[in-house]
Amino acid sequence: MADIAFEKDLSVTETGIEGLKVVDLAVHGDNRGWFKENWQRAKMCALGIPDLRIVQNNISYNDSRGVTRGI
């Protein structure tokens, strides 16, 4: 699988540009594939990211056909 750093923490880094932040998302994975939250309202707002009024958005990748995850 690609060089993805799994099990890291969600983090936000300030930049030198006012209002511009770099968000490093946590990616949870194993040999079947990976899962990440692109947006989770409570977590993002707690880190100072403006509220987009979206509750949550996730994405997952399965390395093989027929893999079941997250049940």
C-alpha positions in Angstrom: 0.0 0.0 0.0 1.1 3.6 -0.4 3.3 5.4 2.1 0.5 6.6 4.4 1.2 7.4 8.0 -1.5 5.6 10.0 -2.8 6.3 13.5 -1.5 9.8 13.7 -3.4 12.5 15.5 -5.5 15.2 13.9 -3.5 18.5 14.0 -3.7 22.0 12.8 -0.7 24.2 12.0 -0.8 28.0 11.7 0.9 29.5 8.6 2.4 32.9 8.1 -0.8 34.0 6.3 -3.6 35.3 8.5 -6.5 32.8 8.6 -4.7 30.1 6.6 -4.2 26.9 8.5 -2.8 23.5 7.5 -4.9 20.6 8.7 -3.2 17.2 8.9 -5.9 14.6 9.0 -5.7 11.3 11.0 -5.8 8.2 8.8 -6.7 4.9 10.3 -5.7 1.9 8.3 -4.4 -1.7 8.1 -3.7 -4.2 5.4 -7.3 -4.0 4.1 -7.2 -0.3 3.4 -7.8 3.0 5.3 -10.4 5.4 6.7 -10.3 9.1 7.5 -12.6 11.8 8.6 -12.3 14.7 6.2 -14.5 16.8 8.5 -15.8 16.2 11.9 -17.6 19.3 13.2 -16.9 19.0 16.9 -13.2 18.2 16.5 -12.5 20.8 13.8 -14.3 23.6 15.7 -12.4 22.7 18.9 -9.2 23.2 17.0 -10.2 26.7 15.8 -11.4 25.8 12.3 -14.4 27.9 11.3 -17.7 26.1 11.5 -18.8 24.9 8.0 -22.2 23.7 9.5 -21.5 20.3 8.0 -21.6 17.6 10.7 -19.2 15.0 9.3 -17.6 13.8 6.1 -15.6 10.5 5.8 -13.8 8.6 3.1 -12.5 5.1 3.0 -10.4 3.0 0.6 -10.4 -0.8 0.4 -7.4 -2.4 -1.1 -9.4 -5.5 -2.3 -12.9 -6.0 -3.7 -15.3 -7.4 -1.1 -13.7 -5.9 2.0 -16.2 -4.9 4.7 -15.2 -2.2 7.2 -16.8 -0.2 10.0 -19.8 -2.4 10.9 
